[in-house]
Amino acid sequence: MRVVLAEDVYLLREGLAHILRAHGFEVAAAVETGEDLLDAVADREPDLAIVDVRLPPGYSDEGLRAAIEARRRRPGLPVLVLSQYVEQIYARELLADGAGGVGYLLKDRVFDTRHFVDALRRVASGGTAMDPEVVAKLIGGTSPRHPIALLTPRERDVLQLMAQGRSNAAVAERLHVSEGTVGKHIAAIFAKLGLEPADDTNRRVLAVLTYLNRS
């Protein structure tokens, strides 16, 4: 799997590249600016981009804006944001296009290499990997007119855990219910959100994106 990495801190960039290579990823490019990220995506055609939010020259939201532009130029490019910060406006925009896997992890809450690598593979395969703290900051309030308002409290619990990238088994363990019960909740969520089965869409991802982009 080919990866491009955008991180301005040299030691962290090299450390991430080392971890990726040790777990079988090909680091196609490791860069420090948003412009270099866009060039690398165009030249190397990666399977996944890992991007910090704050990159030179402004150290504000250059990384996220570059990730959004990269997905505009190459629709469906899986992107994992790895940062110390939650930038709500551009994070919502990144999530809103619904094309390709997305993830948002906080650097100081990544404690396990295996879980980190699992998150990378999940995003690369079209899924989601969201830190619970990111989810909490992004969801905000829900308008009564939004489809999420139709969900029961337990269905929202299930969907929030899905947004973190948890499997049905992991959701069941967390909520102390059976996998069958979780499956029924997910079927109800799909029905209430109007997500019909289709060969070219992932209803699980679409449900998560609907949840994260509620207003």
C-alpha positions in Angstrom: 0.0 0.0 0.0 1.5 3.3 -1.1 1.3 6.2 1.4 2.1 9.9 1.3 2.8 11.6 4.6 2.6 15.3 5.3 4.1 16.3 8.7 6.3 19.3 9.3 8.1 18.1 12.4 11.2 16.2 11.1 11.5 13.6 13.9 7.8 12.8 13.9 7.7 12.5 10.1 10.7 10.2 10.1 9.2 8.2 13.0 5.9 7.7 11.3 7.7 6.7 8.1 9.7 4.1 10.1 6.5 2.7 11.6 4.7 2.6 8.3 7.6 0.7 6.6 7.9 -1.7 9.5 4.2 -2.7 8.9 4.5 -3.2 5.2 3.5 0.2 3.9 5.4 1.8 1.1 6.1 5.5 1.9 5.9 7.0 -1.5 6.6 10.5 -0.2 7.2 12.2 3.2 6.7 16.0 2.9 6.3 19.0 5.2 3.9 21.4 3.3 0.5 21.3 1.8 1.8 22.2 -1.7 4.3 19.3 -1.5 1.5 17.0 -0.5 -0.5 18.0 -3.6 2.5 17.4 -5.8 3.1 14.0 -4.2 -0.5 12.9 -4.6 -0.3 13.8 -8.3 3.1 12.2 -8.9 3.0 9.1 -6.7 -0.8 8.2 -6.9 -0.9 6.9 -3.3 -3.5 4.6 -1.8 -3.7 6.7 1.4 -2.6 10.2 2.5 -1.7 10.9 6.2 -1.9 14.7 6.9 -1.2 17.0 9.8 -3.7 19.9 10.2 -1.1 22.7 10.7 1.6 22.9 8.1 4.0 25.6 6.9 3.9 28.4 6.1 1.0 29.6 8.2 0.7 26.7 10.7 -3.1 27.1 10.8 -5.2 24.8 8.6 -3.0 24.3 5.6 -2.9 20.6 5.9 -6.6 20.1 6.0 -7.2 22.5 3.1 -4.5 20.6 1.1 -6.3 17.3 1.9 -9.6 18.7 0.7 -7.9 19.9 -2.5 -6.2 16.6 -2.9 -9.6 14.8 -2.8 -11.0 17.3 -5.2 -8.3 16.6 -7.7 -8.4 12.8 -7.0 -11.9 11.9 -5.8 -12.0 9.0 -3.4 -8.5 9.4 -2.1 -8.5 8.0 1.5 -7.3 10.6 4.0 -6.3 10.2 7.6 -5.8 13.4 9.5 -3.3 13.1 12.3 -3.0 16.2 14.5 -3.0 17.7 17.9 -6.0 19.9 17.0 -9.6 19.6 15.9 -10.4 22.1 13.2 -14.1 21.9 12.9 -14.9 23.8 9.7 -12.5 22.2 7.4 -12.9 18.8 9.1 -16.6 18.9 8.3 -15.8 19.8 4.7 -13.4 16.9 4.4 -16.0 14.5 5.8 -18.9 16.0 3.8 -17.9 14.8 0.3 -18.6 11.2 1.2 -16.0 9.8 -1.3 -13.3 7.6 0.0 -12.3 6.6 3.5 -11.7 9.3 6.1 -10.1 9.3 9.6 -9.2 11.9 12.2 -6.9 10.9 15.1 -5.3 13.0 17.8 -1.5 12.6 18.1 -1.5 12.6 21.9 -4.2 9.9 22.0 -2.5 7.4 19.8 -1.1 4.9 22.3 -0.9 1.7 20.4 0.9 1.0 17.1 -1.3 -1.9 16.2 -4.5 0.1 16.6 -2.9 3.0 14.6 -2.0 0.6 11.8 -5.5 -0.9 11.9 -7.0 2.6 11.6 -4.8 3.3 8.5 -5.9 0.1 6.8 -9.6 0.7 7.7 -9.4 4.2 6.1 -7.5 2.9 3.1 -10.3 0.4 2.5 -13.0 3.0 2.5 -13.9 3.1 6.2 -13.7 5.6 9.0 -11.4 6.0 12.0 -12.4 8.8 14.3 -11.1 9.6 17.7 -14.0 9.8 20.2 -12.8 13.3 21.3 -12.9 14.5 17.6 -16.4 13.0 17.3 -17.6 14.8 20.4 -16.3 18.2 19.1 -17.7 17.7 15.6 -21.2 16.5 16.3 -22.5 19.6 18.2 -26.3 19.9 18.4 -28.8 18.4 16.1 -31.5 20.3 14.3 -35.0 18.8 14.8 -35.3 18.6 11.0 -32.2 16.6 10.6 -32.6 12.8 10.0 -30.5 12.0 13.0 -33.3 13.4 15.2 -35.3 10.4 14.2 -32.9 8.0 15.9 -33.5 6.7 19.4 -30.9 7.4 22.1 -29.5 3.8 21.8 -29.4 4.0 18.0 -27.3 7.2 18.5 -25.0 5.4 20.8 -24.5 2.7 18.2 -23.9 5.2 15.5 -21.4 7.2 17.6 -19.4 4.0 18.2 -19.6 3.2 14.5 -18.1 6.7 13.8 -15.1 5.7 15.9 -14.5 2.8 13.5 -15.7 0.0 15.8 -17.0 -3.3 14.4 -20.4 -4.7 15.3 -18.7 -7.0 17.8 -16.9 -4.1 19.5 -20.1 -2.0 19.6 -21.9 -5.0 21.2 -19.1 -5.4 23.8 -19.1 -1.7 24.6 -22.9 -1.5 25.1 -23.2 -4.9 26.8 -25.7 -6.2 24.2 -25.5 -9.0 21.6 -24.2 -8.6 18.1 -27.7 -9.5 16.8 -29.1 -6.5 18.8 -26.5 -4.2 17.3 -27.3 -5.5 13.8 -31.0 -4.6 14.4 -30.1 -1.1 15.6 -27.9 -0.6 12.5 -30.7 -1.8 10.2 -33.0 0.7 11.9 -30.4 3.5 11.5 -30.1 2.8 7.8 -33.9 2.8 7.3 -34.4 6.0 9.2 -31.6 7.8 7.3 -33.0 6.6 4.0 -29.9 4.6 3.1 -30.9 1.8 0.7 -28.5 -1.0 -0.3 -26.4 -0.3 -3.3 -23.4 -1.9 -4.9 -21.4 1.3 -5.2 -21.9 2.8 -1.7 -21.0 1.8 1.8 -24.1 2.5 4.0 -22.0 2.3 7.2 -19.8 5.1 6.0 -22.7 7.2 4.7 -24.5 6.8 8.1 -21.4 8.0 9.9 -20.9 10.9 7.6 -24.6 11.9 8.1 -24.0 11.8 11.9 -20.8 13.8 11.8 -22.2 16.5 9.4 -25.4 17.2 11.3 -26.1 20.9 12.1 
